[in-house]
């Protein structure tokens, strides 16, 4: 663990930083899955709003 020592003998501890990496762009299959999940979310939210509207 990296740390520094101050004049009074106190230690300052620092967290270990994770390794950095470059994110890969989504594949065509992942993009298709995102669209399907988005449409499912819209249907779910629309259904909940329709139920709330019909109850009130």
PQR file with spaces between the fields and no chain letter, atoms N, CA, C, O and H, PARSE charges and radii, in Angstrom:
ATOM       1  N    UNK     1       0.838   -1.185    0.000 -0.4000 1.5000
ATOM       2  CA   UNK     1       0.000    0.000    0.000 -0.0000 2.0000
ATOM       3  C    UNK     1       0.878    1.243    0.000  0.5500 1.7000
ATOM       4  O    UNK     1       1.812    1.354    0.794 -0.5500 1.4000
ATOM       5  N    UNK     2       0.578    2.160   -0.881 -0.4000 1.5000
ATOM       6  CA   UNK     2       1.353    3.400   -0.886 -0.0000 2.0000
ATOM       7  C    UNK     2       0.935    4.297    0.270  0.5500 1.7000
ATOM       8  O    UNK     2      -0.251    4.415    0.579 -0.5500 1.4000
ATOM       9  H    UNK     2      -0.181    2.070   -1.526  0.4000 1.0000
ATOM      10  N    UNK     3       1.893    4.912    0.892 -0.4000 1.5000
ATOM      11  CA   UNK     3       1.602    5.854    1.965 -0.0000 2.0000
ATOM      12  C    UNK     3       2.706    6.893    2.030  0.5500 1.7000
ATOM      13  O    UNK     3       3.801    6.698    1.502 -0.5500 1.4000
ATOM      14  H    UNK     3       2.856    4.816    0.641  0.4000 1.0000
ATOM      15  N    UNK     4       2.394    8.010    2.692 -0.4000 1.5000
ATOM      16  CA   UNK     4       3.390    9.056    2.922 -0.0000 2.0000
ATOM      17  C    UNK     4       3.473    9.308    4.416  0.5500 1.7000
ATOM      18  O    UNK     4       2.514    9.076    5.152 -0.5500 1.4000
ATOM      19  H    UNK     4       1.504    8.169    3.121  0.4000 1.0000
ATOM      20  N    UNK     5       4.610    9.776    4.848 -0.4000 1.5000
ATOM      21  CA   UNK     5       4.822   10.061    6.256 -0.0000 2.0000
ATOM      22  C    UNK     5       4.944   11.575    6.436  0.5500 1.7000
ATOM      23  O    UNK     5       5.731   12.226    5.750 -0.5500 1.4000
ATOM      24  H    UNK     5       5.389    9.964    4.250  0.4000 1.0000
ATOM      25  N    UNK     6       4.156   12.130    7.367 -0.4000 1.5000
ATOM      26  CA   UNK     6       4.192   13.560    7.633 -0.0000 2.0000
ATOM      27  C    UNK     6       5.257   13.885    8.669  0.5500 1.7000
ATOM      28  O    UNK     6       5.917   12.989    9.198 -0.5500 1.4000
ATOM      29  H    UNK     6       3.516   11.601    7.925  0.4000 1.0000
ATOM      30  N    UNK     7       5.420   15.178    8.956 -0.4000 1.5000
ATOM      31  CA   UNK     7       6.451   15.631    9.884 -0.0000 2.0000
ATOM      32  C    UNK     7       6.254   15.048   11.284  0.5500 1.7000
ATOM      33  O    UNK     7       7.228   14.682   11.942 -0.5500 1.4000
ATOM      34  H    UNK     7       4.885   15.905    8.527  0.4000 1.0000
ATOM      35  N    UNK     8       5.016   14.959   11.743 -0.4000 1.5000
ATOM      36  CA   UNK     8       4.751   14.467   13.090 -0.0000 2.0000
ATOM      37  C    UNK     8       4.782   12.957   13.202  0.5500 1.7000
ATOM      38  O    UNK     8       4.475   12.423   14.268 -0.5500 1.4000
ATOM      39  H    UNK     8       4.224   15.257   11.209  0.4000 1.0000
ATOM      40  N    UNK     9       5.135   12.259   12.160 -0.4000 1.5000
ATOM      41  CA   UNK     9       5.171   10.802   12.178 -0.0000 2.0000
ATOM      42  C    UNK     9       3.859   10.157   11.793  0.5500 1.7000
ATOM      43  O    UNK     9       3.743    8.932   11.821 -0.5500 1.4000
ATOM      44  H    UNK     9       5.384   12.693   11.294  0.4000 1.0000
ATOM      45  N    UNK    10       2.859   10.961   11.430 -0.4000 1.5000
ATOM      46  CA   UNK    10       1.565   10.400   11.019 -0.0000 2.0000
ATOM      47  C    UNK    10       1.667    9.864    9.593  0.5500 1.7000
ATOM      48  O    UNK    10       2.394   10.401    8.758 -0.5500 1.4000
ATOM      49  H    UNK    10       2.953   11.956   11.407  0.4000 1.0000
ATOM      50  N    UNK    11       0.925    8.801    9.341 -0.4000 1.5000
ATOM      51  CA   UNK    11       0.927    8.194    8.008 -0.0000 2.0000
ATOM      52  C    UNK    11      -0.358    8.557    7.268  0.5500 1.7000
ATOM      53  O    UNK    11      -1.440    8.563    7.856 -0.5500 1.4000
ATOM      54  H    UNK    11       0.334    8.364   10.020  0.4000 1.0000
ATOM      55  N    UNK    12      -0.236    8.853    6.002 -0.4000 1.5000
ATOM      56  CA   UNK    12      -1.389    9.042    5.116 -0.0000 2.0000
ATOM      57  C    UNK    12      -1.429    7.843    4.176  0.5500 1.7000
ATOM      58  O    UNK    12      -0.529    7.654    3.358 -0.5500 1.4000
ATOM      59  H    UNK    12       0.642    8.849    5.524  0.4000 1.0000
ATOM      60  N    UNK    13      -2.478    7.037    4.299 -0.4000 1.5000
ATOM      61  CA   UNK    13      -2.628    5.862    3.436 -0.0000 2.0000
ATOM      62  C    UNK    13      -3.461    6.225    2.214  0.5500 1.7000
ATOM      63  O    UNK    13      -4.404    7.010    2.312 -0.5500 1.4000
ATOM      64  H    UNK    13      -3.209    7.191    4.963  0.4000 1.0000
ATOM      65  N    UNK    14      -3.121    5.663    1.083 -0.4000 1.5000
ATOM      66  CA   UNK    14      -3.852    5.867   -0.153 -0.0000 2.0000
ATOM      67  C    UNK    14      -4.312    4.519   -0.685  0.5500 1.7000
ATOM      68  O    UNK    14      -3.601    3.522   -0.561 -0.5500 1.4000
ATOM      69  H    UNK    14      -2.355    5.025    1.003  0.4000 1.0000
ATOM      70  N    UNK    15      -5.489    4.491   -1.272 -0.4000 1.5000
ATOM      71  CA   UNK    15      -6.021    3.250   -1.840 -0.0000 2.0000
ATOM      72  C    UNK    15      -5.206    2.844   -3.057  0.5500 1.7000
ATOM      73  O    UNK    15      -4.670    3.690   -3.773 -0.5500 1.4000
ATOM      74  H    UNK    15      -6.066    5.301   -1.373  0.4000 1.0000
ATOM      75  N    UNK    16      -5.120    1.532   -3.283 -0.4000 1.5000
ATOM      76  CA   UNK    16      -4.442    1.024   -4.479 -0.0000 2.0000
ATOM      77  C    UNK    16      -5.349    1.288   -5.675  0.5500 1.7000
ATOM      78  O    UNK    16      -6.525    0.925   -5.652 -0.5500 1.4000
ATOM      79  H    UNK    16      -5.555    0.845   -2.702  0.4000 1.0000
ATOM      80  N    UNK    17      -4.818    1.911   -6.712 -0.4000 1.5000
ATOM      81  CA   UNK    17      -5.621    2.246   -7.884 -0.0000 2.0000
ATOM      82  C    UNK    17      -5.731    1.031   -8.808  0.5500 1.7000
ATOM      83  O    UNK    17      -4.740    0.340   -9.044 -0.5500 1.4000
ATOM      84  H    UNK    17      -3.863    2.206   -6.731  0.4000 1.0000
ATOM      85  N    UNK    18      -6.935    0.769   -9.331 -0.4000 1.5000
ATOM      86  CA   UNK    18      -7.098   -0.365  -10.248 -0.0000 2.0000
ATOM      87  C    UNK    18      -6.420   -0.088  -11.582  0.5500 1.7000
ATOM      88  O    UNK    18      -6.200    1.066  -11.949 -0.5500 1.4000
ATOM      89  H    UNK    18      -7.740    1.331   -9.139  0.4000 1.0000
ATOM      90  N    UNK    19      -6.092   -1.149  -12.301 -0.4000 1.5000
ATOM      91  CA   UNK    19      -5.490   -0.994  -13.627 -0.0000 2.0000
ATOM      92  C    UNK    19      -6.524   -0.427  -14.586  0.5500 1.7000
ATOM      93  O    UNK    19      -7.702   -0.781  -14.524 -0.5500 1.4000
ATOM      94  H    UNK    19      -6.270   -2.087  -12.004  0.4000 1.0000
ATOM      95  N    UNK    20      -6.083    0.447  -15.464 -0.4000 1.5000
ATOM      96  CA   UNK    20      -6.973    1.050  -16.443 -0.0000 2.0000
ATOM      97  C    UNK    20      -6.994    0.194  -17.710  0.5500 1.7000
ATOM      98  O    UNK    20      -6.010   -0.461  -18.054 -0.5500 1.4000
ATOM      99  H    UNK    20      -5.126    0.735  -15.514  0.4000 1.0000
ATOM     100  N    UNK    21      -8.117    0.217  -18.380 -0.4000 1.5000
ATOM     101  CA   UNK    21      -8.243   -0.508  -19.645 -0.0000 2.0000
ATOM     102  C    UNK    21      -9.147    0.280  -20.582  0.5500 1.7000
ATOM     103  O    UNK    21      -9.924    1.128  -20.142 -0.5500 1.4000
ATOM     104  H    UNK    21      -8.916    0.749  -18.100  0.4000 1.0000
ATOM     105  N    UNK    22      -9.043   -0.001  -21.852 -0.4000 1.5000
ATOM     106  CA   UNK    22      -9.866    0.662  -22.862 -0.0000 2.0000
ATOM     107  C    UNK    22     -11.100   -0.195  -23.103  0.5500 1.7000
ATOM     108  O    UNK    22     -10.994   -1.395  -23.357 -0.5500 1.4000
ATOM     109  H    UNK    22      -8.412   -0.690  -22.209  0.4000 1.0000
ATOM     110  N    UNK    23     -12.260    0.424  -23.021 -0.4000 1.5000
ATOM     111  CA   UNK    23     -13.506   -0.306  -23.242 -0.0000 2.0000
ATOM     112  C    UNK    23     -13.660   -0.638  -24.722  0.5500 1.7000
ATOM     113  O    UNK    23     -13.311    0.163  -25.590 -0.5500 1.4000
ATOM     114  H    UNK    23     -12.346    1.398  -22.814  0.4000 1.0000
ATOM     115  N    UNK    24     -14.176   -1.806  -24.993 -0.4000 1.5000
ATOM     116  CA   UNK    24     -14.424   -2.241  -26.370 -0.0000 2.0000
ATOM     117  C    UNK    24     -15.810   -1.758  -26.802  0.5500 1.7000
ATOM     118  O    UNK    24     -16.740   -1.777  -25.995 -0.5500 1.4000
ATOM     119  H    UNK    24     -14.460   -2.457  -24.289  0.4000 1.0000
ATOM     120  N    UNK    25     -15.967   -1.328  -28.048 -0.4000 1.5000
ATOM     121  CA   UNK    25     -17.303   -0.925  -28.514 -0.0000 2.0000
ATOM     122  C    UNK    25     -18.221   -2.147  -28.586  0.5500 1.7000
ATOM     123  O    UNK    25     -17.754   -3.265  -28.802 -0.5500 1.4000
ATOM     124  H    UNK    25     -15.212   -1.312  -28.703  0.4000 1.0000
ATOM     125  N    UNK    26     -19.527   -1.933  -28.406 -0.4000 1.5000
ATOM     126  CA   UNK    26     -20.446   -3.069  -28.437 -0.0000 2.0000
ATOM     127  C    UNK    26     -20.509   -3.721  -29.815  0.5500 1.7000
ATOM     128  O    UNK    26     -20.401   -3.054  -30.844 -0.5500 1.4000
ATOM     129  H    UNK    26     -19.907   -1.025  -28.231  0.4000 1.0000
ATOM     130  N    UNK    27     -20.685   -5.026  -29.810 -0.4000 1.5000
ATOM     131  CA   UNK    27     -20.829   -5.764  -31.060 -0.0000 2.0000
ATOM     132  C    UNK    27     -22.257   -5.592  -31.587  0.5500 1.7000
ATOM     133  O    UNK    27     -23.116   -5.038  -30.901 -0.5500 1.4000
ATOM     134  H    UNK    27     -20.774   -5.568  -28.974  0.4000 1.0000
ATOM     135  N    UNK    28     -22.498   -6.064  -32.794 -0.4000 1.5000
ATOM     136  CA   UNK    28     -23.836   -5.965  -33.380 -0.0000 2.0000
ATOM     137  C    UNK    28     -24.854   -6.749  -32.548  0.5500 1.7000
ATOM     138  O    UNK    28     -25.998   -6.319  -32.396 -0.5500 1.4000
ATOM     139  H    UNK    28     -21.800   -6.514  -33.351  0.4000 1.0000
ATOM     140  N    UNK    29     -24.439   -7.893  -32.012 -0.4000 1.5000
ATOM     141  CA   UNK    29     -25.327   -8.703  -31.182 -0.0000 2.0000
ATOM     142  C    UNK    29     -25.685   -7.959  -29.891  0.5500 1.7000
ATOM     143  O    UNK    29     -26.837   -7.987  -29.459 -0.5500 1.4000
ATOM     144  H    UNK    29     -23.510   -8.242  -32.135  0.4000 1.0000
ATOM     145  N    UNK    30     -24.711   -7.301  -29.281 -0.4000 1.5000
ATOM     146  CA   UNK    30     -24.968   -6.539  -28.055 -0.0000 2.0000
ATOM     147  C    UNK    30     -25.879   -5.351  -28.337  0.5500 1.7000
ATOM     148  O    UNK    30     -26.753   -5.034  -27.530 -0.5500 1.4000
ATOM     149  H    UNK    30     -23.775   -7.278  -29.632  0.4000 1.0000
ATOM     150  N    UNK    31     -25.681   -4.688  -29.483 -0.4000 1.5000
ATOM     151  CA   UNK    31     -26.546   -3.560  -29.851 -0.0000 2.0000
ATOM     152  C    UNK    31     -27.986   -4.028  -30.023  0.5500 1.7000
ATOM     153  O    UNK    31     -28.921   -3.355  -29.588 -0.5500 1.4000
ATOM     154  H    UNK    31     -24.971   -4.945  -30.139  0.4000 1.0000
ATOM     155  N    UNK    32     -28.161   -5.192  -30.664 -0.4000 1.5000
ATOM     156  CA   UNK    32     -29.503   -5.742  -30.860 -0.0000 2.0000
ATOM     157  C    UNK    32     -30.142   -6.036  -29.503  0.5500 1.7000
ATOM     158  O    UNK    32     -31.325   -5.762  -29.301 -0.5500 1.4000
ATOM     159  H    UNK    32     -27.402   -5.739  -31.017  0.4000 1.0000
ATOM     160  N    UNK    33     -29.359   -6.596  -28.570 -0.4000 1.5000
ATOM     161  CA   UNK    33     -29.886   -6.886  -27.242 -0.0000 2.0000
ATOM     162  C    UNK    33     -30.280   -5.602  -26.507  0.5500 1.7000
ATOM     163  O    UNK    33     -31.274   -5.592  -25.780 -0.5500 1.4000
ATOM     164  H    UNK    33     -28.398   -6.818  -28.734  0.4000 1.0000
ATOM     165  N    UNK    34     -29.517   -4.524  -26.685 -0.4000 1.5000
ATOM     166  CA   UNK    34     -29.852   -3.245  -26.056 -0.0000 2.0000
ATOM     167  C    UNK    34     -31.183   -2.721  -26.582  0.5500 1.7000
ATOM     168  O    UNK    34     -31.997   -2.207  -25.814 -0.5500 1.4000
ATOM     169  H    UNK    34     -28.710   -4.533  -27.275  0.4000 1.0000
ATOM     170  N    UNK    35     -31.407   -2.848  -27.887 -0.4000 1.5000
ATOM     171  CA   UNK    35     -32.664   -2.386  -28.482 -0.0000 2.0000
ATOM     172  C    UNK    35     -33.830   -3.207  -27.946  0.5500 1.7000
ATOM     173  O    UNK    35     -34.876   -2.650  -27.613 -0.5500 1.4000
ATOM     174  H    UNK    35     -30.746   -3.265  -28.511  0.4000 1.0000
ATOM     175  N    UNK    36     -33.662   -4.518  -27.860 -0.4000 1.5000
ATOM     176  CA   UNK    36     -34.726   -5.392  -27.350 -0.0000 2.0000
ATOM     177  C    UNK    36     -35.033   -5.055  -25.892  0.5500 1.7000
ATOM     178  O    UNK    36     -36.201   -4.971  -25.513 -0.5500 1.4000
ATOM     179  H    UNK    36     -32.813   -4.970  -28.131  0.4000 1.0000
ATOM     180  N    UNK    37     -34.000   -4.862  -25.070 -0.4000 1.5000
ATOM     181  CA   UNK    37     -34.221   -4.524  -23.663 -0.0000 2.0000
ATOM     182  C    UNK    37     -34.879   -3.149  -23.528  0.5500 1.7000
ATOM     183  O    UNK    37     -35.716   -2.952  -22.647 -0.5500 1.4000
ATOM     184  H    UNK    37     -33.051   -4.930  -25.378  0.4000 1.0000
ATOM     185  N    UNK    38     -34.512   -2.202  -24.384 -0.4000 1.5000
ATOM     186  CA   UNK    38     -35.137   -0.887  -24.353 -0.0000 2.0000
ATOM     187  C    UNK    38     -36.607   -0.947  -24.693  0.5500 1.7000
ATOM     188  O    UNK    38     -37.424   -0.285  -24.053 -0.5500 1.4000
ATOM     189  H    UNK    38     -33.832   -2.362  -25.099  0.4000 1.0000
ATOM     190  N    UNK    39     -36.954   -1.744  -25.706 -0.4000 1.5000
ATOM     191  CA   UNK    39     -38.359   -1.887  -26.078 -0.0000 2.0000
ATOM     192  C    UNK    39     -39.133   -2.574  -24.957  0.5500 1.7000
ATOM     193  O    UNK    39     -40.267   -2.194  -24.665 -0.5500 1.4000
ATOM     194  H    UNK    39     -36.290   -2.282  -26.226  0.4000 1.0000
ATOM     195  N    UNK    40     -38.539   -3.569  -24.336 -0.4000 1.5000
ATOM     196  CA   UNK    40     -39.189   -4.233  -23.203 -0.0000 2.0000
ATOM     197  C    UNK    40     -39.419   -3.278  -22.046  0.5500 1.7000
ATOM     198  O    UNK    40     -40.466   -3.320  -21.400 -0.5500 1.4000
ATOM     199  H    UNK    40     -37.618   -3.878  -24.573  0.4000 1.0000
ATOM     200  N    UNK    41     -38.445   -2.418  -21.780 -0.4000 1.5000
ATOM     201  CA   UNK    41     -38.584   -1.434  -20.706 -0.0000 2.0000
ATOM     202  C    UNK    41     -39.705   -0.445  -21.024  0.5500 1.7000
ATOM     203  O    UNK    41     -40.484   -0.081  -20.143 -0.5500 1.4000
ATOM     204  H    UNK    41     -37.594   -2.384  -22.305  0.4000 1.0000
ATOM     205  N    UNK    42     -39.784   -0.013  -22.283 -0.4000 1.5000
ATOM     206  CA   UNK    42     -40.860    0.902  -22.670 -0.0000 2.0000
ATOM     207  C    UNK    42     -42.235    0.258  -22.514  0.5500 1.7000
ATOM     208  O    UNK    42     -43.177    0.902  -22.052 -0.5500 1.4000
ATOM     209  H    UNK    42     -39.151   -0.309  -22.998  0.4000 1.0000
ATOM     210  N    UNK    43     -42.348   -1.004  -22.896 -0.4000 1.5000
ATOM     211  CA   UNK    43     -43.627   -1.711  -22.745 -0.0000 2.0000
ATOM     212  C    UNK    43     -43.978   -1.839  -21.272  0.5500 1.7000
ATOM     213  O    UNK    43     -45.133   -1.637  -20.894 -0.5500 1.4000
ATOM     214  H    UNK    43     -41.583   -1.527  -23.272  0.4000 1.0000
ATOM     215  N    UNK    44     -43.005   -2.169  -20.436 -0.4000 1.5000
ATOM     216  CA   UNK    44     -43.250   -2.319  -19.002 -0.0000 2.0000
ATOM     217  C    UNK    44     -43.686   -0.998  -18.375  0.5500 1.7000
ATOM     218  O    UNK    44     -44.678   -0.957  -17.648 -0.5500 1.4000
ATOM     219  H    UNK    44     -42.067   -2.333  -20.742  0.4000 1.0000
ATOM     220  N    UNK    45     -42.963    0.069  -18.646 -0.4000 1.5000
ATOM     221  CA   UNK    45     -43.311    1.378  -18.081 -0.0000 2.0000
ATOM     222  C    UNK    45     -44.654    1.848  -18.631  0.5500 1.7000
ATOM     223  O    UNK    45     -45.476    2.382  -17.887 -0.5500 1.4000
ATOM     224  H    UNK    45     -42.157    0.036  -19.237  0.4000 1.0000
ATOM     225  N    UNK    46     -44.878    1.655  -19.919 -0.4000 1.5000
ATOM     226  CA   UNK    46     -46.168    2.035  -20.502 -0.0000 2.0000
ATOM     227  C    UNK    46     -47.312    1.262  -19.874  0.5500 1.7000
ATOM     228  O    UNK    46     -48.378    1.826  -19.623 -0.5500 1.4000
ATOM     229  H    UNK    46     -44.210    1.222  -20.524  0.4000 1.0000
ATOM     230  N    UNK    47     -47.107   -0.014  -19.618 -0.4000 1.5000
ATOM     231  CA   UNK    47     -48.140   -0.824  -18.967 -0.0000 2.0000
ATOM     232  C    UNK    47     -48.428   -0.356  -17.557  0.5500 1.7000
ATOM     233  O    UNK    47     -49.589   -0.295  -17.152 -0.5500 1.4000
ATOM     234  H    UNK    47     -46.241   -0.473  -19.822  0.4000 1.0000
ATOM     235  N    UNK    48     -47.398   -0.026  -16.805 -0.4000 1.5000
ATOM     236  CA   UNK    48     -47.593    0.461  -15.441 -0.0000 2.0000
ATOM     237  C    UNK    48     -48.326    1.790  -15.454  0.5500 1.7000
ATOM     238  O    UNK    48     -49.221    2.011  -14.639 -0.5500 1.4000
ATOM     239  H    UNK    48     -46.455   -0.075  -17.134  0.4000 1.0000
ATOM     240  N    UNK    49     -47.958    2.677  -16.367 -0.4000 1.5000
ATOM     241  CA   UNK    49     -48.653    3.978  -16.470 -0.0000 2.0000
ATOM     242  C    UNK    49     -50.111    3.759  -16.885  0.5500 1.7000
ATOM     243  O    UNK    49     -51.003    4.423  -16.357 -0.5500 1.4000
ATOM     244  H    UNK    49     -47.230    2.498  -17.029  0.4000 1.0000
ATOM     245  N    UNK    50     -50.361    2.861  -17.800 -0.4000 1.5000
ATOM     246  CA   UNK    50     -51.745    2.591  -18.232 -0.0000 2.0000
ATOM     247  C    UNK    50     -52.576    2.020  -17.099  0.5500 1.7000
ATOM     248  O    UNK    50     -53.742    2.385  -16.944 -0.5500 1.4000
ATOM     249  H    UNK    50     -49.636    2.322  -18.228  0.4000 1.0000
ATOM     250  N    UNK    51     -51.995    1.130  -16.303 -0.4000 1.5000
ATOM     251  CA   UNK    51     -52.715    0.566  -15.151 -0.0000 2.0000
ATOM     252  C    UNK    51     -53.000    1.667  -14.127  0.5500 1.7000
ATOM     253  O    UNK    51     -54.107    1.754  -13.596 -0.5500 1.4000
ATOM     254  H    UNK    51     -51.048    0.834  -16.428  0.4000 1.0000
ATOM     255  N    UNK    52     -52.003    2.503  -13.853 -0.4000 1.5000
ATOM     256  CA   UNK    52     -52.207    3.590  -12.886 -0.0000 2.0000
ATOM     257  C    UNK    52     -53.273    4.562  -13.383  0.5500 1.7000
ATOM     258  O    UNK    52     -54.086    5.046  -12.596 -0.5500 1.4000
ATOM     259  H    UNK    52     -51.104    2.432  -14.283  0.4000 1.0000
ATOM     260  N    UNK    53     -53.273    4.850  -14.686 -0.4000 1.5000
ATOM     261  CA   UNK    53     -54.253    5.757  -15.255 -0.0000 2.0000
ATOM     262  C    UNK    53     -55.664    5.163  -15.180  0.5500 1.7000
ATOM     263  O    UNK    53     -56.628    5.867  -14.882 -0.5500 1.4000
ATOM     264  H    UNK    53     -52.612    4.457  -15.326  0.4000 1.0000
ATOM     265  N    UNK    54     -55.769    3.859  -15.454 -0.4000 1.5000
ATOM     266  CA   UNK    54     -57.095    3.229  -15.437 -0.0000 2.0000
ATOM     267  C    UNK    54     -57.640    3.080  -14.016  0.5500 1.7000
ATOM     268  O    UNK    54     -58.856    3.082  -13.825 -0.5500 1.4000
ATOM     269  H    UNK    54     -54.985    3.287  -15.695  0.4000 1.0000
ATOM     270  N    UNK    55     -56.783    2.953  -13.040 -0.4000 1.5000
ATOM     271  CA   UNK    55     -57.231    2.821  -11.655 -0.0000 2.0000
ATOM     272  C    UNK    55     -57.723    4.164  -11.114  0.5500 1.7000
ATOM     273  O    UNK    55     -58.697    4.217  -10.363 -0.5500 1.4000
ATOM     274  H    UNK    55     -55.795    2.951  -13.195  0.4000 1.0000
ATOM     275  N    UNK    56     -57.055    5.234  -11.493 -0.4000 1.5000
ATOM     276  CA   UNK    56     -57.409    6.546  -10.914 -0.0000 2.0000
ATOM     277  C    UNK    56     -58.620    7.184  -11.562  0.5500 1.7000
ATOM     278  O    UNK    56     -59.023    8.280  -11.174 -0.5500 1.4000
ATOM     279  H    UNK    56     -56.263    5.191  -12.103  0.4000 1.0000
